[in-house]
């Protein structure tokens, strides 16, 4: 069997090759731009068919695609959304099309989203302190807000999440809120009481610290999610 991945009738050598096409589409049209090139449109329609919730995302049918941006707890991201025939907008993850999320991955993503506000508050506190921002890992000055990331010291996010999952029945006991298929969506826990328990658990145990962006996106990225 050939390696790589097939989207529509085209075989790509790697998943990263597909991601690069998606990134190129984002760059080509810019935020708010509608995808107009027939080849780009065809590629995105074929890619979306690989999404684990394709029928829900598609709804009554796809009119076209658009490059979008949104901010969640001060974290900005850019991606692609589909515009349905009825005018409804639904974003989708191209990574989900390439690698459908496992139950564990979805649970960790939901737990990460649930404490995003705590991370954002830690970032705001650091910026508002009036003190020089120093990277907790390297000891270097953090020169600007754009270079500031918030990281978990020991215990890591993954340590805390795995502990919480274990004491609450294991990963299969966590139900994910079904995707509405409309608008900008995030992976969330269905049980909001359990979500609140996790938020309190994290608030009591997590030690958040400022780090340089390049540090968080390199070595720390292997163990921490923020």
Secondary structure, DSSP 8 states (H G I E B T S, - for coil): --SSEEETTEEES-HHHHHHHHHHHHHHH-TT-B---HHHHHHHHHHHTTSTTHHHHHTT-EEEEEEEEEEETTEEEEEEEEEETTS-EEEE-HHHHHS---HHHHHHHHHHHHTHHHHHHHHHHHHHS-S--B-TTT--B--SGGGEEEEE-SS-HHHHHHHHHHHTT-GGG--B----SSBS----BS-HHHHHHHHHHHHHH--EEEEEHHHHTTTGGGT---
